Amino acid sequence: MNALTSVMTMLAHTPYLAVVLAVTFGLLGVEAWIVRSQARAHDDRSVEGR
């Protein structure tokens, strides 16, 4: 738990880093959502072709 406390303290003292990390993880989440929706669309098309 000490490592988590250290990370939270570091992020509290460097708001710029916190914002950059939040944006980075947000973009990763959006990209994962897009890839997942494309994979589902591809699976739906392959099922229709059977």
mmCIF entry with sequence, helices, sheets and N, C-alpha, C, O atoms, coordinates in Angstrom:
data_MODEL
# 
_entry.id   MODEL 
# 
_entity.id                         1 
_entity.type                       polymer 
_entity.pdbx_number_of_molecules   1 
# 
_entity_poly.entity_id                      1 
_entity_poly.type                           'polypeptide(L)' 
_entity_poly.nstd_linkage                   no 
_entity_poly.nstd_monomer                   no 
_entity_poly.pdbx_seq_one_letter_code       MNALTSVMTMLAHTPYLAVVLAVTFGLLGVEAWIVRSQARAHDDRSVEGR 
_entity_poly.pdbx_seq_one_letter_code_can   MNALTSVMTMLAHTPYLAVVLAVTFGLLGVEAWIVRSQARAHDDRSVEGR 
_entity_poly.pdbx_strand_id                 A 
# 
loop_
_entity_poly_seq.entity_id 
_entity_poly_seq.num 
_entity_poly_seq.mon_id 
_entity_poly_seq.hetero 
1 1  MET n 
1 2  ASN n 
1 3  ALA n 
1 4  LEU n 
1 5  THR n 
1 6  SER n 
1 7  VAL n 
1 8  MET n 
1 9  THR n 
1 10 MET n 
1 11 LEU n 
1 12 ALA n 
1 13 HIS n 
1 14 THR n 
1 15 PRO n 
1 16 TYR n 
1 17 LEU n 
1 18 ALA n 
1 19 VAL n 
1 20 VAL n 
1 21 LEU n 
1 22 ALA n 
1 23 VAL n 
1 24 THR n 
1 25 PHE n 
1 26 GLY n 
1 27 LEU n 
1 28 LEU n 
1 29 GLY n 
1 30 VAL n 
1 31 GLU n 
1 32 ALA n 
1 33 TRP n 
1 34 ILE n 
1 35 VAL n 
1 36 ARG n 
1 37 SER n 
1 38 GLN n 
1 39 ALA n 
1 40 ARG n 
1 41 ALA n 
1 42 HIS n 
1 43 ASP n 
1 44 ASP n 
1 45 ARG n 
1 46 SER n 
1 47 VAL n 
1 48 GLU n 
1 49 GLY n 
1 50 ARG n 
# 
_struct_asym.id          A 
_struct_asym.entity_id   1 
# 
loop_
_struct_conf.conf_type_id 
_struct_conf.id 
_struct_conf.pdbx_PDB_helix_id 
_struct_conf.beg_label_comp_id 
_struct_conf.beg_label_asym_id 
_struct_conf.beg_label_seq_id 
_struct_conf.pdbx_beg_PDB_ins_code 
_struct_conf.end_label_comp_id 
_struct_conf.end_label_asym_id 
_struct_conf.end_label_seq_id 
_struct_conf.pdbx_end_PDB_ins_code 
_struct_conf.beg_auth_comp_id 
_struct_conf.beg_auth_asym_id 
_struct_conf.beg_auth_seq_id 
_struct_conf.end_auth_comp_id 
_struct_conf.end_auth_asym_id 
_struct_conf.end_auth_seq_id 
_struct_conf.pdbx_PDB_helix_class 
_struct_conf.details 
_struct_conf.pdbx_PDB_helix_length 
HELX_P HELX_P1 AA1 ASN A 2  ? HIS A 13 ? ASN A 2  HIS A 13 1 ? 12 
HELX_P HELX_P2 AA2 PRO A 15 ? GLU A 48 ? PRO A 15 GLU A 48 1 ? 34 
# 
_struct_conf_type.id          HELX_P 
_struct_conf_type.criteria    ? 
_struct_conf_type.reference   ? 
# 
loop_
_atom_site.group_PDB 
_atom_site.id 
_atom_site.type_symbol 
_atom_site.label_atom_id 
_atom_site.label_alt_id 
_atom_site.label_comp_id 
_atom_site.label_asym_id 
_atom_site.label_entity_id 
_atom_site.label_seq_id 
_atom_site.pdbx_PDB_ins_code 
_atom_site.Cartn_x 
_atom_site.Cartn_y 
_atom_site.Cartn_z 
_atom_site.occupancy 
_atom_site.B_iso_or_equiv 
_atom_site.pdbx_formal_charge 
_atom_site.auth_seq_id 
_atom_site.auth_comp_id 
_atom_site.auth_asym_id 
_atom_site.auth_atom_id 
_atom_site.pdbx_PDB_model_num 
ATOM 1   N N  . MET A 1 1  ? 0.823   -1.190  0.000   1.00 0.00 ? 1  MET A N  1 
ATOM 2   C CA . MET A 1 1  ? 0.000   0.000   0.000   1.00 0.00 ? 1  MET A CA 1 
ATOM 3   C C  . MET A 1 1  ? 0.867   1.255   0.000   1.00 0.00 ? 1  MET A C  1 
ATOM 4   O O  . MET A 1 1  ? 0.419   2.321   -0.421  1.00 0.00 ? 1  MET A O  1 
ATOM 5   N N  . ASN A 1 2  ? 2.091   1.132   0.465   1.00 0.00 ? 2  ASN A N  1 
ATOM 6   C CA . ASN A 1 2  ? 2.981   2.270   0.522   1.00 0.00 ? 2  ASN A CA 1 
ATOM 7   C C  . ASN A 1 2  ? 3.287   2.801   -0.876  1.00 0.00 ? 2  ASN A C  1 
ATOM 8   O O  . ASN A 1 2  ? 3.384   4.013   -1.069  1.00 0.00 ? 2  ASN A O  1 
ATOM 9   N N  . ALA A 1 3  ? 3.440   1.903   -1.854  1.00 0.00 ? 3  ALA A N  1 
ATOM 10  C CA . ALA A 1 3  ? 3.725   2.330   -3.223  1.00 0.00 ? 3  ALA A CA 1 
ATOM 11  C C  . ALA A 1 3  ? 2.555   3.126   -3.789  1.00 0.00 ? 3  ALA A C  1 
ATOM 12  O O  . ALA A 1 3  ? 2.756   4.135   -4.465  1.00 0.00 ? 3  ALA A O  1 
ATOM 13  N N  . LEU A 1 4  ? 1.340   2.675   -3.516  1.00 0.00 ? 4  LEU A N  1 
ATOM 14  C CA . LEU A 1 4  ? 0.158   3.400   -3.988  1.00 0.00 ? 4  LEU A CA 1 
ATOM 15  C C  . LEU A 1 4  ? 0.083   4.783   -3.353  1.00 0.00 ? 4  LEU A C  1 
ATOM 16  O O  . LEU A 1 4  ? -0.267  5.756   -4.021  1.00 0.00 ? 4  LEU A O  1 
ATOM 17  N N  . THR A 1 5  ? 0.405   4.873   -2.086  1.00 0.00 ? 5  THR A N  1 
ATOM 18  C CA . THR A 1 5  ? 0.413   6.163   -1.401  1.00 0.00 ? 5  THR A CA 1 
ATOM 19  C C  . THR A 1 5  ? 1.460   7.084   -2.016  1.00 0.00 ? 5  THR A C  1 
ATOM 20  O O  . THR A 1 5  ? 1.214   8.277   -2.191  1.00 0.00 ? 5  THR A O  1 
ATOM 21  N N  . SER A 1 6  ? 2.617   6.536   -2.342  1.00 0.00 ? 6  SER A N  1 
ATOM 22  C CA . SER A 1 6  ? 3.675   7.338   -2.964  1.00 0.00 ? 6  SER A CA 1 
ATOM 23  C C  . SER A 1 6  ? 3.233   7.865   -4.322  1.00 0.00 ? 6  SER A C  1 
ATOM 24  O O  . SER A 1 6  ? 3.484   9.023   -4.656  1.00 0.00 ? 6  SER A O  1 
ATOM 25  N N  . VAL A 1 7  ? 2.582   7.023   -5.095  1.00 0.00 ? 7  VAL A N  1 
ATOM 26  C CA . VAL A 1 7  ? 2.109   7.444   -6.418  1.00 0.00 ? 7  VAL A CA 1 
ATOM 27  C C  . VAL A 1 7  ? 1.045   8.527   -6.284  1.00 0.00 ? 7  VAL A C  1 
ATOM 28  O O  . VAL A 1 7  ? 1.070   9.519   -7.013  1.00 0.00 ? 7  VAL A O  1 
ATOM 29  N N  . MET A 1 8  ? 0.121   8.340   -5.364  1.00 0.00 ? 8  MET A N  1 
ATOM 30  C CA . MET A 1 8  ? -0.933  9.342   -5.167  1.00 0.00 ? 8  MET A CA 1 
ATOM 31  C C  . MET A 1 8  ? -0.342  10.675  -4.704  1.00 0.00 ? 8  MET A C  1 
ATOM 32  O O  . MET A 1 8  ? -0.802  11.736  -5.125  1.00 0.00 ? 8  MET A O  1 
ATOM 33  N N  . THR A 1 9  ? 0.665   10.625  -3.846  1.00 0.00 ? 9  THR A N  1 
ATOM 34  C CA . THR A 1 9  ? 1.327   11.847  -3.387  1.00 0.00 ? 9  THR A CA 1 
ATOM 35  C C  . THR A 1 9  ? 2.026   12.539  -4.548  1.00 0.00 ? 9  THR A C  1 
ATOM 36  O O  . THR A 1 9  ? 1.948   13.759  -4.686  1.00 0.00 ? 9  THR A O  1 
ATOM 37  N N  . MET A 1 10 ? 2.710   11.760  -5.383  1.00 0.00 ? 10 MET A N  1 
ATOM 38  C CA . MET A 1 10 ? 3.406   12.335  -6.525  1.00 0.00 ? 10 MET A CA 1 
ATOM 39  C C  . MET A 1 10 ? 2.415   13.000  -7.479  1.00 0.00 ? 10 MET A C  1 
ATOM 40  O O  . MET A 1 10 ? 2.670   14.100  -7.969  1.00 0.00 ? 10 MET A O  1 
ATOM 41  N N  . LEU A 1 11 ? 1.293   12.343  -7.744  1.00 0.00 ? 11 LEU A N  1 
ATOM 42  C CA . LEU A 1 11 ? 0.298   12.915  -8.645  1.00 0.00 ? 11 LEU A CA 1 
ATOM 43  C C  . LEU A 1 11 ? -0.343  14.161  -8.050  1.00 0.00 ? 11 LEU A C  1 
ATOM 44  O O  . LEU A 1 11 ? -0.695  15.086  -8.782  1.00 0.00 ? 11 LEU A O  1 
ATOM 45  N N  . ALA A 1 12 ? -0.496  14.195  -6.737  1.00 0.00 ? 12 ALA A N  1 
ATOM 46  C CA . ALA A 1 12 ? -1.070  15.376  -6.090  1.00 0.00 ? 12 ALA A CA 1 
ATOM 47  C C  . ALA A 1 12 ? -0.130  16.572  -6.193  1.00 0.00 ? 12 ALA A C  1 
ATOM 48  O O  . ALA A 1 12 ? -0.587  17.713  -6.265  1.00 0.00 ? 12 ALA A O  1 
ATOM 49  N N  . HIS A 1 13 ? 1.169   16.325  -6.200  1.00 0.00 ? 13 HIS A N  1 
ATOM 50  C CA . HIS A 1 13 ? 2.140   17.414  -6.272  1.00 0.00 ? 13 HIS A CA 1 
ATOM 51  C C  . HIS A 1 13 ? 2.448   17.832  -7.706  1.00 0.00 ? 13 HIS A C  1 
ATOM 52  O O  . HIS A 1 13 ? 3.020   18.899  -7.926  1.00 0.00 ? 13 HIS A O  1 
ATOM 53  N N  . THR A 1 14 ? 2.081   17.016  -8.673  1.00 0.00 ? 14 THR A N  1 
ATOM 54  C CA . THR A 1 14 ? 2.352   17.346  -10.079 1.00 0.00 ? 14 THR A CA 1 
ATOM 55  C C  . THR A 1 14 ? 1.061   17.204  -10.876 1.00 0.00 ? 14 THR A C  1 
ATOM 56  O O  . THR A 1 14 ? 0.837   16.178  -11.517 1.00 0.00 ? 14 THR A O  1 
ATOM 57  N N  . PRO A 1 15 ? 0.213   18.227  -10.838 1.00 0.00 ? 15 PRO A N  1 
ATOM 58  C CA . PRO A 1 15 ? -1.070  18.126  -11.537 1.00 0.00 ? 15 PRO A CA 1 
ATOM 59  C C  . PRO A 1 15 ? -0.918  17.950  -13.050 1.00 0.00 ? 15 PRO A C  1 
ATOM 60  O O  . PRO A 1 15 ? -1.764  17.326  -13.691 1.00 0.00 ? 15 PRO A O  1 
ATOM 61  N N  . TYR A 1 16 ? 0.162   18.502  -13.624 1.00 0.00 ? 16 TYR A N  1 
ATOM 62  C CA . TYR A 1 16 ? 0.379   18.331  -15.058 1.00 0.00 ? 16 TYR A CA 1 
ATOM 63  C C  . TYR A 1 16 ? 0.532   16.849  -15.393 1.00 0.00 ? 16 TYR A C  1 
ATOM 64  O O  . TYR A 1 16 ? -0.047  16.368  -16.366 1.00 0.00 ? 16 TYR A O  1 
ATOM 65  N N  . LEU A 1 17 ? 1.312   16.127  -14.589 1.00 0.00 ? 17 LEU A N  1 
ATOM 66  C CA . LEU A 1 17 ? 1.496   14.693  -14.810 1.00 0.00 ? 17 LEU A CA 1 
ATOM 67  C C  . LEU A 1 17 ? 0.179   13.944  -14.647 1.00 0.00 ? 17 LEU A C  1 
ATOM 68  O O  . LEU A 1 17 ? -0.112  13.021  -15.408 1.00 0.00 ? 17 LEU A O  1 
ATOM 69  N N  . ALA A 1 18 ? -0.607  14.337  -13.667 1.00 0.00 ? 18 ALA A N  1 
ATOM 70  C CA . ALA A 1 18 ? -1.896  13.683  -13.441 1.00 0.00 ? 18 ALA A CA 1 
ATOM 71  C C  . ALA A 1 18 ? -2.814  13.867  -14.645 1.00 0.00 ? 18 ALA A C  1 
ATOM 72  O O  . ALA A 1 18 ? -3.498  12.930  -15.056 1.00 0.00 ? 18 ALA A O  1 
ATOM 73  N N  . VAL A 1 19 ? -2.829  15.072  -15.208 1.00 0.00 ? 19 VAL A N  1 
ATOM 74  C CA . VAL A 1 19 ? -3.675  15.339  -16.379 1.00 0.00 ? 19 VAL A CA 1 
ATOM 75  C C  . VAL A 1 19 ? -3.186  14.537  -17.580 1.00 0.00 ? 19 VAL A C  1 
ATOM 76  O O  . VAL A 1 19 ? -3.989  13.951  -18.306 1.00 0.00 ? 19 VAL A O  1 
ATOM 77  N N  . VAL A 1 20 ? -1.886  14.509  -17.788 1.00 0.00 ? 20 VAL A N  1 
ATOM 78  C CA . VAL A 1 20 ? -1.328  13.763  -18.926 1.00 0.00 ? 20 VAL A CA 1 
ATOM 79  C C  . VAL A 1 20 ? -1.642  12.274  -18.795 1.00 0.00 ? 20 VAL A C  1 
ATOM 80  O O  . VAL A 1 20 ? -2.009  11.632  -19.779 1.00 0.00 ? 20 VAL A O  1 
ATOM 81  N N  . LEU A 1 21 ? -1.502  11.725  -17.604 1.00 0.00 ? 21 LEU A N  1 
ATOM 82  C CA . LEU A 1 21 ? -1.822  10.309  -17.406 1.00 0.00 ? 21 LEU A CA 1 
ATOM 83  C C  . LEU A 1 21 ? -3.309  10.041  -17.607 1.00 0.00 ? 21 LEU A C  1 
ATOM 84  O O  . LEU A 1 21 ? -3.684  9.024   -18.191 1.00 0.00 ? 21 LEU A O  1 
ATOM 85  N N  . ALA A 1 22 ? -4.154  10.943  -17.127 1.00 0.00 ? 22 ALA A N  1 
ATOM 86  C CA . ALA A 1 22 ? -5.597  10.763  -17.306 1.00 0.00 ? 22 ALA A CA 1 
ATOM 87  C C  . ALA A 1 22 ? -5.966  10.793  -18.788 1.00 0.00 ? 22 ALA A C  1 
ATOM 88  O O  . ALA A 1 22 ? -6.767  9.978   -19.246 1.00 0.00 ? 22 ALA A O  1 
ATOM 89  N N  . VAL A 1 23 ? -5.385  11.728  -19.535 1.00 0.00 ? 23 VAL A N  1 
ATOM 90  C CA . VAL A 1 23 ? -5.661  11.810  -20.974 1.00 0.00 ? 23 VAL A CA 1 
ATOM 91  C C  . VAL A 1 23 ? -5.147  10.560  -21.681 1.00 0.00 ? 23 VAL A C  1 
ATOM 92  O O  . VAL A 1 23 ? -5.828  10.016  -22.550 1.00 0.00 ? 23 VAL A O  1 
ATOM 93  N N  . THR A 1 24 ? -3.960  10.106  -21.317 1.00 0.00 ? 24 THR A N  1 
ATOM 94  C CA . THR A 1 24 ? -3.387  8.909   -21.938 1.00 0.00 ? 24 THR A CA 1 
ATOM 95  C C  . THR A 1 24 ? -4.273  7.687   -21.720 1.00 0.00 ? 24 THR A C  1 
ATOM 96  O O  . THR A 1 24 ? -4.578  6.957   -22.663 1.00 0.00 ? 24 THR A O  1 
ATOM 97  N N  . PHE A 1 25 ? -4.682  7.469   -20.471 1.00 0.00 ? 25 PHE A N  1 
ATOM 98  C CA . PHE A 1 25 ? -5.533  6.312   -20.193 1.00 0.00 ? 25 PHE A CA 1 
ATOM 99  C C  . PHE A 1 25 ? -6.917  6.478   -20.811 1.00 0.00 ? 25 PHE A C  1 
ATOM 100 O O  . PHE A 1 25 ? -7.545  5.491   -21.194 1.00 0.00 ? 25 PHE A O  1 
ATOM 101 N N  . GLY A 1 26 ? -7.395  7.709   -20.912 1.00 0.00 ? 26 GLY A N  1 
ATOM 102 C CA . GLY A 1 26 ? -8.667  7.949   -21.594 1.00 0.00 ? 26 GLY A CA 1 
ATOM 103 C C  . GLY A 1 26 ? -8.582  7.580   -23.066 1.00 0.00 ? 26 GLY A C  1 
ATOM 104 O O  . GLY A 1 26 ? -9.480  6.932   -23.604 1.00 0.00 ? 26 GLY A O  1 
ATOM 105 N N  . LEU A 1 27 ? -7.497  7.996   -23.718 1.00 0.00 ? 27 LEU A N  1 
ATOM 106 C CA . LEU A 1 27 ? -7.315  7.653   -25.131 1.00 0.00 ? 27 LEU A CA 1 
ATOM 107 C C  . LEU A 1 27 ? -7.156  6.147   -25.325 1.00 0.00 ? 27 LEU A C  1 
ATOM 108 O O  . LEU A 1 27 ? -7.672  5.590   -26.294 1.00 0.00 ? 27 LEU A O  1 
ATOM 109 N N  . LEU A 1 28 ? -6.450  5.489   -24.416 1.00 0.00 ? 28 LEU A N  1 
ATOM 110 C CA . LEU A 1 28 ? -6.328  4.027   -24.499 1.00 0.00 ? 28 LEU A CA 1 
ATOM 111 C C  . LEU A 1 28 ? -7.690  3.356   -24.365 1.00 0.00 ? 28 LEU A C  1 
ATOM 112 O O  . LEU A 1 28 ? -7.974  2.376   -25.054 1.00 0.00 ? 28 LEU A O  1 
ATOM 113 N N  . GLY A 1 29 ? -8.522  3.879   -23.486 1.00 0.00 ? 29 GLY A N  1 
ATOM 114 C CA . GLY A 1 29 ? -9.867  3.329   -23.324 1.00 0.00 ? 29 GLY A CA 1 
ATOM 115 C C  . GLY A 1 29 ? -10.713 3.517   -24.565 1.00 0.00 ? 29 GLY A C  1 
ATOM 116 O O  . GLY A 1 29 ? -11.441 2.610   -24.971 1.00 0.00 ? 29 GLY A O  1 
ATOM 117 N N  . VAL A 1 30 ? -10.620 4.698   -25.174 1.00 0.00 ? 30 VAL A N  1 
ATOM 118 C CA . VAL A 1 30 ? -11.376 4.964   -26.404 1.00 0.00 ? 30 VAL A CA 1 
ATOM 119 C C  . VAL A 1 30 ? -10.896 4.050   -27.521 1.00 0.00 ? 30 VAL A C  1 
ATOM 120 O O  . VAL A 1 30 ? -11.704 3.501   -28.270 1.00 0.00 ? 30 VAL A O  1 
ATOM 121 N N  . GLU A 1 31 ? -9.585  3.887   -27.633 1.00 0.00 ? 31 GLU A N  1 
ATOM 122 C CA . GLU A 1 31 ? -9.050  3.009   -28.673 1.00 0.00 ? 31 GLU A CA 1 
ATOM 123 C C  . GLU A 1 31 ? -9.501  1.564   -28.457 1.00 0.00 ? 31 GLU A C  1 
ATOM 124 O O  . GLU A 1 31 ? -9.863  0.879   -29.414 1.00 0.00 ? 31 GLU A O  1 
ATOM 125 N N  . ALA A 1 32 ? -9.482  1.105   -27.221 1.00 0.00 ? 32 ALA A N  1 
ATOM 126 C CA . ALA A 1 32 ? -9.946  -0.257  -26.926 1.00 0.00 ? 32 ALA A CA 1 
ATOM 127 C C  . ALA A 1 32 ? -11.419 -0.414  -27.269 1.00 0.00 ? 32 ALA A C  1 
ATOM 128 O O  . ALA A 1 32 ? -11.829 -1.454  -27.784 1.00 0.00 ? 32 ALA A O  1 
ATOM 129 N N  . TRP A 1 33 ? -12.213 0.603   -26.989 1.00 0.00 ? 33 TRP A N  1 
ATOM 130 C CA . TRP A 1 33 ? -13.643 0.555   -27.305 1.00 0.00 ? 33 TRP A CA 1 
ATOM 131 C C  . TRP A 1 33 ? -13.858 0.487   -28.818 1.00 0.00 ? 33 TRP A C  1 
ATOM 132 O O  . TRP A 1 33 ? -14.710 -0.266  -29.289 1.00 0.00 ? 33 TRP A O  1 
ATOM 133 N N  . ILE A 1 34 ? -13.086 1.272   -29.583 1.00 0.00 ? 34 ILE A N  1 
ATOM 134 C CA . ILE A 1 34 ? -13.204 1.263   -31.046 1.00 0.00 ? 34 ILE A CA 1 
ATOM 135 C C  . ILE A 1 34 ? -12.804 -0.104  -31.600 1.00 0.00 ? 34 ILE A C  1 
ATOM 136 O O  . ILE A 1 34 ? -13.497 -0.660  -32.452 1.00 0.00 ? 34 ILE A O  1 
ATOM 137 N N  . VAL A 1 35 ? -11.691 -0.641  -31.117 1.00 0.00 ? 35 VAL A N  1 
ATOM 138 C CA . VAL A 1 35 ? -11.230 -1.950  -31.592 1.00 0.00 ? 35 VAL A CA 1 
ATOM 139 C C  . VAL A 1 35 ? -12.256 -3.024  -31.259 1.00 0.00 ? 35 VAL A C  1 
ATOM 140 O O  . VAL A 1 35 ? -12.526 -3.904  -32.076 1.00 0.00 ? 35 VAL A O  1 
ATOM 141 N N  . ARG A 1 36 ? -12.824 -2.956  -30.066 1.00 0.00 ? 36 ARG A N  1 
ATOM 142 C CA . ARG A 1 36 ? -13.826 -3.951  -29.668 1.00 0.00 ? 36 ARG A CA 1 
ATOM 143 C C  . ARG A 1 36 ? -15.070 -3.857  -30.547 1.00 0.00 ? 36 ARG A C  1 
ATOM 144 O O  . ARG A 1 36 ? -15.620 -4.880  -30.955 1.00 0.00 ? 36 ARG A O  1 
ATOM 145 N N  . SER A 1 37 ? -15.517 -2.634  -30.839 1.00 0.00 ? 37 SER A N  1 
ATOM 146 C CA . SER A 1 37 ? -16.712 -2.492  -31.670 1.00 0.00 ? 37 SER A CA 1 
ATOM 147 C C  . SER A 1 37 ? -16.444 -2.961  -33.098 1.00 0.00 ? 37 SER A C  1 
ATOM 148 O O  . SER A 1 37 ? -17.325 -3.537  -33.736 1.00 0.00 ? 37 SER A O  1 
ATOM 149 N N  . GLN A 1 38 ? -15.234 -2.718  -33.604 1.00 0.00 ? 38 GLN A N  1 
ATOM 150 C CA . GLN A 1 38 ? -14.892 -3.208  -34.940 1.00 0.00 ? 38 GLN A CA 1 
ATOM 151 C C  . GLN A 1 38 ? -14.824 -4.732  -34.958 1.00 0.00 ? 38 GLN A C  1 
ATOM 152 O O  . GLN A 1 38 ? -15.253 -5.361  -35.925 1.00 0.00 ? 38 GLN A O  1 
ATOM 153 N N  . ALA A 1 39 ? -14.291 -5.322  -33.904 1.00 0.00 ? 39 ALA A N  1 
ATOM 154 C CA . ALA A 1 39 ? -14.217 -6.786  -33.836 1.00 0.00 ? 39 ALA A CA 1 
ATOM 155 C C  . ALA A 1 39 ? -15.610 -7.389  -33.771 1.00 0.00 ? 39 ALA A C  1 
ATOM 156 O O  . ALA A 1 39 ? -15.875 -8.414  -34.398 1.00 0.00 ? 39 ALA A O  1 
ATOM 157 N N  . ARG A 1 40 ? -16.497 -6.758  -33.018 1.00 0.00 ? 40 ARG A N  1 
ATOM 158 C CA . ARG A 1 40 ? -17.872 -7.260  -32.949 1.00 0.00 ? 40 ARG A CA 1 
ATOM 159 C C  . ARG A 1 40 ? -18.562 -7.140  -34.304 1.00 0.00 ? 40 ARG A C  1 
ATOM 160 O O  . ARG A 1 40 ? -19.292 -8.046  -34.707 1.00 0.00 ? 40 ARG A O  1 
ATOM 161 N N  . ALA A 1 41 ? -18.341 -6.038  -35.008 1.00 0.00 ? 41 ALA A N  1 
ATOM 162 C CA . ALA A 1 41 ? -18.946 -5.865  -36.326 1.00 0.00 ? 41 ALA A CA 1 
ATOM 163 C C  . ALA A 1 41 ? -18.402 -6.914  -37.293 1.00 0.00 ? 41 ALA A C  1 
ATOM 164 O O  . ALA A 1 41 ? -19.143 -7.450  -38.116 1.00 0.00 ? 41 ALA A O  1 
ATOM 165 N N  . HIS A 1 42 ? -17.123 -7.201  -37.192 1.00 0.00 ? 42 HIS A N  1 
ATOM 166 C CA . HIS A 1 42 ? -16.524 -8.215  -38.059 1.00 0.00 ? 42 HIS A CA 1 
ATOM 167 C C  . HIS A 1 42 ? -17.099 -9.592  -37.739 1.00 0.00 ? 42 HIS A C  1 
ATOM 168 O O  . HIS A 1 42 ? -17.393 -10.365 -38.651 1.00 0.00 ? 42 HIS A O  1 
ATOM 169 N N  . ASP A 1 43 ? -17.263 -9.906  -36.459 1.00 0.00 ? 43 ASP A N  1 
ATOM 170 C CA . ASP A 1 43 ? -17.847 -11.195 -36.068 1.00 0.00 ? 43 ASP A CA 1 
ATOM 171 C C  . ASP A 1 43 ? -19.285 -11.309 -36.543 1.00 0.00 ? 43 ASP A C  1 
ATOM 172 O O  . ASP A 1 43 ? -19.707 -12.384 -36.969 1.00 0.00 ? 43 ASP A O  1 
ATOM 173 N N  . ASP A 1 44 ? -20.048 -10.222 -36.480 1.00 0.00 ? 44 ASP A N  1 
ATOM 174 C CA . ASP A 1 44 ? -21.438 -10.242 -36.944 1.00 0.00 ? 44 ASP A CA 1 
ATOM 175 C C  . ASP A 1 44 ? -21.506 -10.522 -38.441 1.00 0.00 ? 44 ASP A C  1 
ATOM 176 O O  . ASP A 1 44 ? -22.372 -11.270 -38.893 1.00 0.00 ? 44 ASP A O  1 
ATOM 177 N N  . ARG A 1 45 ? -20.600 -9.929  -39.209 1.00 0.00 ? 45 ARG A N  1 
ATOM 178 C CA . ARG A 1 45 ? -20.602 -10.153 -40.660 1.00 0.00 ? 45 ARG A CA 1 
ATOM 179 C C  . ARG A 1 45 ? -20.213 -11.587 -40.987 1.00 0.00 ? 45 ARG A C  1 
ATOM 180 O O  . ARG A 1 45 ? -20.768 -12.182 -41.910 1.00 0.00 ? 45 ARG A O  1 
ATOM 181 N N  . SER A 1 46 ? -19.265 -12.150 -40.241 1.00 0.00 ? 46 SER A N  1 
ATOM 182 C CA . SER A 1 46 ? -18.842 -13.518 -40.541 1.00 0.00 ? 46 SER A CA 1 
ATOM 183 C C  . SER A 1 46 ? -19.925 -14.523 -40.161 1.00 0.00 ? 46 SER A C  1 
ATOM 184 O O  . SER A 1 46 ? -20.022 -15.580 -40.785 1.00 0.00 ? 46 SER A O  1 
ATOM 185 N N  . VAL A 1 47 ? -20.734 -14.222 -39.164 1.00 0.00 ? 47 VAL A N  1 
ATOM 186 C CA . VAL A 1 47 ? -21.837 -15.108 -38.792 1.00 0.00 ? 47 VAL A CA 1 
ATOM 187 C C  . VAL A 1 47 ? -22.927 -15.054 -39.854 1.00 0.00 ? 47 VAL A C  1 
ATOM 188 O O  . VAL A 1 47 ? -23.535 -16.080 -40.160 1.00 0.00 ? 47 VAL A O  1 
ATOM 189 N N  . GLU A 1 48 ? -23.185 -13.880 -40.422 1.00 0.00 ? 48 GLU A N  1 
ATOM 190 C CA . GLU A 1 48 ? -24.213 -13.742 -41.454 1.00 0.00 ? 48 GLU A CA 1 
ATOM 191 C C  . GLU A 1 48 ? -23.838 -14.503 -42.717 1.00 0.00 ? 48 GLU A C  1 
ATOM 192 O O  . GLU A 1 48 ? -24.717 -14.966 -43.444 1.00 0.00 ? 48 GLU A O  1 
ATOM 193 N N  . GLY A 1 49 ? -22.549 -14.638 -42.988 1.00 0.00 ? 49 GLY A N  1 
ATOM 194 C CA . GLY A 1 49 ? -22.101 -15.306 -44.205 1.00 0.00 ? 49 GLY A CA 1 
ATOM 195 C C  . GLY A 1 49 ? -22.223 -16.814 -44.157 1.00 0.00 ? 49 GLY A C  1 
ATOM 196 O O  . GLY A 1 49 ? -22.065 -17.463 -45.191 1.00 0.00 ? 49 GLY A O  1 
ATOM 197 N N  . ARG A 1 50 ? -22.494 -17.394 -43.015 1.00 0.00 ? 50 ARG A N  1 
ATOM 198 C CA . ARG A 1 50 ? -22.565 -18.861 -42.897 1.00 0.00 ? 50 ARG A CA 1 
ATOM 199 C C  . ARG A 1 50 ? -23.821 -19.422 -43.470 1.00 0.00 ? 50 ARG A C  1 
ATOM 200 O O  . ARG A 1 50 ? -24.022 -20.636 -43.444 1.00 0.00 ? 50 ARG A O  1 
# 
